[in-house]
Amino acid sequence: GTGATFSTNFVEGVHQPSSLPAPDTLTLEHLTSVDLKQMLHNRNLSTYGDRKALVDRLTGWLREDLPTEKVWVAVPGIVHRRGASAVVYQDVVYMFGGLDNNNQDHNSLIKWSSRHPEFQEVSSQGPKPSPRWTSAAAVHQDSMYMFGGFYGYGDQDTGRLDDLWRFNFTTGWWNNVETSGAIPLQRSHHTMSVHQDLLVVFGGCDEQAQEVGMFSFFEQEPEHKLIPLKDVHLLDIKTAAWIKLELSGVGPTGGLPTQSTVFRGYLYTLGWTMPMEADNEEEAREATFEMWRLELPDSGLTAASTSHSWEKVYY
């Protein structure tokens, strides 16, 4: 067909509905499958299916005719929660852990899909991860990997974790992955992405005790000072070996809150300049966002001795 052509700005994520052509003339044939999947991923839409399914899903979003009614329904036994780690696998959203309204952490795995718009607990086998929240997770092939997180809340026993878990969607088995090499420090609020056969863990925070009454940007931990982490670790999934990248350049401040994704061989991060150093809440609220990117090595651990430089992204 004659189809419409979208500008580079739109492909990069600028959505201007008023400039879109009529839905019956909308095509996305000029985009590769990789670009289609990235656009869907950026909008928290499923990237599962063949090219036609990808085009249809993205076209629906462009038309703005996706359902607007409330679809997040909890069935009996599923509690509301925050701080859960979430991934998408074959059109299904999976979420692990989180804190409920009573500030109790959980270690259940729940799922949701548009075909069955209600939360359901996933039955699993093997030893499960301990309860936690603000961990990070990512999908590689038929498995979800999850690293770290925070356990407890307030007056409870609290701390951060440095363990790696794998959940196989096909078999339903959990297993604690034994790793070697430069294992990342315990952390929470970090990010995890996938680059080829590598897991990429960036940032987050650790903590140290502080006097009660001092300002804390995150009210759930008023007795702890958050220590921002700006390191990047890679796990070779085939060998279960970690390396820590040698970084150069100024780079992001790390810490939290931070969002990251891998796109065309680069790790992109977007986060606060440095909220943890604010002296009061007003200063913290005035912090600005910055975006950075880091070129990642190919799968394999030969990059350990090479310095990798951050680049600031202006937008």
Beta strands, then each sheet from edge to edge (+ up, - down):
strand 1: 85-89
strand 2: 92-96
strand 3: 109-112
strand 4: 120-121
strand 5: 136-140
strand 6: 143-151
strand 7: 159-168
strand 8: 174-176
strand 9: 180-181
strand 10: 191-195
strand 11: 198-202
strand 12: 205-209
strand 13: 224-228
strand 14: 232-236
strand 15: 241-244
strand 16: 246-248
strand 17: 258-263
strand 18: 266-272
strand 19: 289-295
strand 20: 307-313
sheet 1: 1+ 2- 3+ 4-
sheet 2: 5+ 6- 7+ 8-
sheet 3: 9+ 15+ 14- 11+ 10-
sheet 4: 12+ 13-
sheet 5: 16+ 20+ 19- 18+ 17-
end
